[in-house]
Amino acid sequence: MELLYIVLATLAGGVLSVLLAASVGLTVLARWADRLVGFAVGVLLAAALLTLLPKAVNELGPEATGAWLLAGLIAFFVLEKLALWRHQHGKQEVAPSGPMILLGDGMHNFVDGVLIAAAFLHDPALGVATALAVVLHEVPQELGDFMVLLSAGYSRRRALLFNALSGSAAVAGGVLGYFALRGAEGVLPYVLAIAAASFLYIAVADLVPELHKARRRLAEAGLQLGLIAAGIATMALLHQH
């Protein structure tokens, strides 16, 4: 049953997010895509700081958790610099080649699947919270990737198909993560610390700069803050159950 939950969660994080992004990008809802970024920031920050890190600290202690968190942040920075793992959320100003986008996104989704599996193996409620955080940060990323593929000459059908195939890597990561981590409880806290680093990096390095690109009006800033608070509140409510 645990494996079934992991498969369903990774399908939501990988494939469902692609379908949601496509539906947003091809309808009048596209203008609301930027609004989702603020909510995703709140969800990611709360998931990292209110759920993942406390679990890791309980098992590893604050110093070891901090060291793994730092290592994770540096690793994600290096990977992004090397363009092996490219988090482009929202609008993309420079369109990389389609294959590079798909390769980087596939690797990213695979790792997300492993993180979801680790969270479920540690605690099913933590798995649900992690999967929700993944879905919410994936939708704006997949929207950006979808638009890049269209601008690179892909038809809508091919862009959707290739993006969905890339998203399915999350399922592979979840299944492999389940079998690799099951019975290795001692490894799970380290994976949770890395997951927290992933969420913090995405929120602070990728999503927050997108928020700053929005119109610099007081009302817009207030709306962004409200959406961030809503994302935090959502994760806090999940954390209570």
Phi and psi in degrees as a GROMACS rama.xvg file:
@    title "Ramachandran Plot"
@    xaxis  label "Phi"
@    yaxis  label "Psi"
@TYPE xy
-61.6226  -41.7344  GLU-2
-64.04  -38.1158  LEU-3
-61.6348  -43.7077  LEU-4
-60.8528  -40.4947  TYR-5
-64.7572  -43.2106  ILE-6
-62.2637  -45.4373  VAL-7
-63.836  -41.1127  LEU-8
-66.8193  -40.3539  ALA-9
-73.2551  -30.6153  THR-10
-62.2801  -41.9522  LEU-11
-65.0495  -44.3027  ALA-12
-69.3626  -31.0378  GLY-13
-98.998  -61.2734  GLY-14
-83.6965  -45.0762  VAL-15
-60.7314  -39.2691  LEU-16
-63.0975  -34.096  SER-17
-64.6226  -45.2201  VAL-18
-65.194  -40.6357  LEU-19
-63.9694  -42.6881  LEU-20
-62.4684  -41.6948  ALA-21
-64.7547  -41.7525  ALA-22
-65.4245  -36.6292  SER-23
-69.2568  -44.5862  VAL-24
-68.8148  -23.9465  GLY-25
-105.668  9.33006  LEU-26
-129.668  -179.021  THR-27
-67.0522  -9.8887  VAL-28
-73.4957  -7.21981  LEU-29
-56.6033  -34.605  ALA-30
-69.5682  -12.411  ARG-31
-94.0661  -1.09907  TRP-32
-60.7534  -40.6117  ALA-33
-63.364  -29.7724  ASP-34
-65.6252  -33.3658  ARG-35
-65.3243  -27.4277  LEU-36
-61.991  -44.526  VAL-37
-61.3171  -44.0226  GLY-38
-63.042  -41.4143  PHE-39
-63.2322  -37.096  ALA-40
-58.5794  -47.1168  VAL-41
-62.2835  -42.4772  GLY-42
-63.3552  -45.763  VAL-43
-65.563  -44.6908  LEU-44
-62.5422  -43.9364  LEU-45
-68.3422  -39.7342  ALA-46
-61.4116  -41.144  ALA-47
-70.5813  -46.7893  ALA-48
-90.6398  -23.9857  LEU-49
-103.747  -19.6161  LEU-50
-121.27  -57.6663  THR-51
-69.5335  -51.9326  LEU-52
-64.2156  -44.1212  LEU-53
-57.8567  -38.7165  PRO-54
-62.9495  -43.2766  LYS-55
-66.3981  -40.9877  ALA-56
-62.8253  -39.4977  VAL-57
-60.1642  -31.7233  ASN-58
-92.5707  -38.6922  GLU-59
-104.033  -22.565  LEU-60
92.1413  159.287  GLY-61
-65.4326  -39.1231  PRO-62
-68.5091  -47.4597  GLU-63
-65.4575  -40.1619  ALA-64
-62.6679  -43.4227  THR-65
-61.6641  -38.6587  GLY-66
-65.9017  -43.1324  ALA-67
-69.7215  -34.6745  TRP-68
-63.6798  -45.5767  LEU-69
-61.908  -44.3812  LEU-70
-61.0595  -40.3077  ALA-71
-64.3981  -43.9684  GLY-72
-60.4598  -44.424  LEU-73
-65.5278  -40.7449  ILE-74
-62.4446  -42.7482  ALA-75
-67.6633  -34.3979  PHE-76
-63.9393  -45.8179  PHE-77
-63.9177  -44.768  VAL-78
-61.1037  -40.2949  LEU-79
-68.2696  -39.3806  GLU-80
-61.5182  -36.306  LYS-81
-79.9116  -3.01796  LEU-82
63.6788  19.1434  ALA-83
-81.6182  -25.9926  LEU-84
-138.719  103.36  TRP-85
-112.843  110.118  ARG-86
-92.3869  103.419  HIS-87
-117.103  107.129  GLN-88
-104.481  145.757  HIS-89
72.6267  -140.194  GLY-90
-76.0585  139.242  LYS-91
-110.173  121.832  GLN-92
-85.9462  -30.5533  GLU-93
-120.375  119.034  VAL-94
-87.6723  108.535  ALA-95
-69.6248  175.113  PRO-96
-66.8257  151.902  SER-97
-57.2785  -48.7715  GLY-98
-58.5787  -37.8543  PRO-99
-65.4088  -40.7429  MET-100
-61.336  -45.8927  ILE-101
-66.678  -39.4395  LEU-102
-64.6603  -48.9988  LEU-103
-62.8379  -41.0904  GLY-104
-67.9533  -37.3628  ASP-105
-63.1247  -42.5325  GLY-106
-63.4976  -43.0375  MET-107
-60.8109  -45.3377  HIS-108
-66.2598  -36.8074  ASN-109
-60.3749  -46.0354  PHE-110
-65.1574  -39.9703  VAL-111
-57.0106  -40.9081  ASP-112
-61.6856  -42.2195  GLY-113
-62.2694  -42.364  VAL-114
-65.4087  -40.0259  LEU-115
-63.475  -43.2126  ILE-116
-60.5164  -44.439  ALA-117
-61.6897  -40.9856  ALA-118
-64.7005  -43.2888  ALA-119
-64.8271  -38.9677  PHE-120
-66.3743  -30.1165  LEU-121
-78.7258  -43.5581  HIS-122
-166.635  121.455  ASP-123
-55.427  -38.4301  PRO-124
-64.4382  -38.1916  ALA-125
-65.7783  -35.9801  LEU-126
-62.7304  -42.6059  GLY-127
-62.6875  -45.333  VAL-128
-62.5125  -41.7335  ALA-129
-65.8949  -42.0448  THR-130
-62.5734  -40.6672  ALA-131
-62.4738  -43.1714  LEU-132
-62.0515  -40.1087  ALA-133
-64.0277  -46.5065  VAL-134
-58.5329  -44.9688  VAL-135
-70.1749  -30.8719  LEU-136
-86.0443  -20.3425  HIS-137
-75.2766  -34.4472  GLU-138
-58.8391  -52.0243  VAL-139
-65.1756  -32.9846  PRO-140
-66.0137  -46.567  GLN-141
-66.0833  -32.4387  GLU-142
-61.8842  -45.096  LEU-143
-62.6224  -44.2891  GLY-144
-63.5481  -39.3648  ASP-145
-61.1103  -44.1819  PHE-146
-67.1354  -35.6835  MET-147
-64.3577  -43.6214  VAL-148
-63.1668  -39.2554  LEU-149
-63.0941  -43.6884  LEU-150
-70.0874  -21.9747  SER-151
-83.0624  -0.628188  ALA-152
106.93  -0.309224  GLY-153
-73.1161  143.379  TYR-154
-71.4561  164.07  SER-155
-59.5779  -40.9947  ARG-156
-65.0223  -44.6982  ARG-157
-67.8481  -39.9397  ARG-158
-62.0564  -42.7513  ALA-159
-66.5804  -42.8208  LEU-160
-63.0688  -49.1002  LEU-161
-66.9362  -36.247  PHE-162
-66.3175  -39.2397  ASN-163
-66.1266  -39.8949  ALA-164
-63.1239  -40.8134  LEU-165
-63.2249  -40.5671  SER-166
-65.2412  -30.3537  GLY-167
-67.1497  -13.0321  SER-168
-61.9364  -24.4871  ALA-169
-62.9653  -37.8232  ALA-170
-65.1852  -43.2036  VAL-171
-61.0837  -43.088  ALA-172
-63.4919  -38.8589  GLY-173
-65.1184  -45.0376  GLY-174
-67.0789  -47.559  VAL-175
-64.5356  -38.8119  LEU-176
-62.489  -38.4121  GLY-177
-60.9337  -49.7691  TYR-178
-72.5735  -31.4065  PHE-179
-75.7646  -34.0321  ALA-180
-98.0475  -18.0262  LEU-181
-64.3405  127.877  ARG-182
86.0489  -2.56875  GLY-183
-116.223  57.7817  ALA-184
-57.756  -29.9024  GLU-185
-65.7976  -21.4039  GLY-186
-83.9717  -26.0804  VAL-187
-57.9603  -43.6926  LEU-188
-59.505  -34.4463  PRO-189
-66.6123  -40.3435  TYR-190
-65.4009  -37.5629  VAL-191
-64.0535  -39.4224  LEU-192
-64.076  -40.0469  ALA-193
-66.1219  -38.3133  ILE-194
-62.1585  -41.6387  ALA-195
-62.3042  -40.38  ALA-196
-62.1516  -40.5514  ALA-197
-60.4599  -47.8908  SER-198
-65.8157  -41.6091  PHE-199
-64.9413  -41.3249  LEU-200
-63.7889  -45.6729  TYR-201
-61.5506  -45.8509  ILE-202
-63.8623  -48.623  ALA-203
-84.1909  -40.663  VAL-204
-85.2984  -30.6121  ALA-205
-108.967  -48.354  ASP-206
-81.8902  -44.3138  LEU-207
-58.9229  -42.846  VAL-208
-58.5148  -33.0954  PRO-209
-65.246  -37.2988  GLU-210
-64.0805  -36.2105  LEU-211
-71.3857  -17.0232  HIS-212
-79.2325  -13.587  LYS-213
-68.1849  168.901  ALA-214
-56.1306  132.696  ARG-215
-86.76  72.653  ARG-216
-119.594  150.855  ARG-217
-61.2049  -39.7742  LEU-218
-63.6826  -39.6372  ALA-219
-65.4189  -42.5169  GLU-220
-62.8746  -40.4193  ALA-221
-64.1359  -39.6342  GLY-222
-64.9384  -43.8317  LEU-223
-60.6034  -43.9618  GLN-224
-63.1983  -40.3981  LEU-225
-63.4428  -39.6817  GLY-226
-68.9098  -38.1292  LEU-227
-61.4215  -44.4301  ILE-228
-62.8747  -37.3025  ALA-229
-65.3594  -39.7498  ALA-230
-63.9716  -42.6368  GLY-231
-63.3161  -43.3678  ILE-232
-62.5376  -39.2591  ALA-233
-60.7106  -46.6407  THR-234
-69.0835  -34.9399  MET-235
-64.3158  -38.5531  ALA-236
-66.8516  -42.0895  LEU-237
-61.6703  -36.6085  LEU-238
-66.815  -24.7825  HIS-239
-79.9299  -13.6392  GLN-240
